[in-house]
Amino acid sequence: MYGTTTGEIDETQEEQERLLAFEARIARGEKIEPGDWMPAEYRRQLIRMISQHAHSEIVGQLPEGAWITRAPSLRRKMILLAKVQDEAGHGQYLYHAAETLGVRREEMLEALLAGKAKYSNVFNYPTLTWADVGVIGYLVDFAAILNQTMLARCSYGPYARAMVRICAEENFHKKQGQDIVIRLAQGTPCQRAMVQDAINRWWQPTLMMFGPPDHDSPNTPILKRWGIKTKTNDELRQVFLDTIVPELHALGLTIPDPDLRYDEGSGHWLIGPIHWDEFWRVVRGEGPCNKERMAARIQAHEDGRWVRQALAAYAQKQTAA
Ligand code: 3HC
């Protein structure tokens, strides 16, 4: 049983009774709210997940943001601006949700900027062509929708409610990406080649986004037990495959996996090996763009220092008055 911050067994009778009552609430599908009793491990897991989710939203603006000034039309520029702005809002939503668990914004940001907190692997790759913007919207945001639709059923109230608003906007993100991919797939041979190249480069990183395989996912068991996750990493990855493979095939695009095959018995698309050594290399900070992303994030934090100082001075003046 978990009752302490390190996930150790807690022997006190009262703790055991509280934990049983807590788990009965989860089993009844009740939402746990900030003021409710919760095991320290439940709190720790949520702070870990939600803060890293928020970091991913903020860092995730960088790859696509690089194309705002190079969008092929004013309309595409406006759509991309709206999407990137949405992601910033998602980050704020999620930092707020994490703060309801008692962690300060500064702590979360310090962990990220010091390289102690993770953000999604997928944002550590370069966006080489305009097709990347389409493929990120279509594949990466679709993967995020699958994950976040699951989290909208999460047992922690503030996280589940944040997901409802975020998922609505993610659907627009996916649709605009899908529109770009369809246009390019039906375009000139050069445009078709460009979007196929983008699919080839983003396919593996997107599959990795769902997390390591279930047998190598140490957090999943307790997250499932306490209703934070309702599906495992592999289950969501499979839903992604079964949806996106037929759609990309319908566009005449190929999947960069020679072992890909449809299994009549299970009705699932089965894939070859995912490059988990690459995944862990990127998670360790050795991906193609990790250093660039962190440098940009640290610079943005430095550039915003005067705003934080002005707000702190104003708040101090208000309390002194
Ligand atoms: N990138 C980086 N690290 C990852 C990862 C990924 N794609 N997947 C897993 N990891 C890390 C985990 O954080 C964990 O490390 P930690 O214990 O130090 O935090 C370790 O690998 C083992 O993985 P687990 O499977 O045990 O971890 P989880 O059970 O937490 O599952 C997860 C990973 C599915 C990402 C889960 O944390 C989750 O659902 N998080 C919330 C959603 C989220 O963060 N999404 C990120 C993308 S946001 C986005 O796409 C924005 C959109 O607008 C584009």
Residues whose N, C-alpha, C, O or C-beta is under 5 A from the ligand:
A	BS01	3HC	M49 Q52 H53 S56 E57 G60 K118 Y119 S120 N121 V140 D141 A144 M208 M209 F210 G211 P212 D216 S217 P218 N219 T220 V283
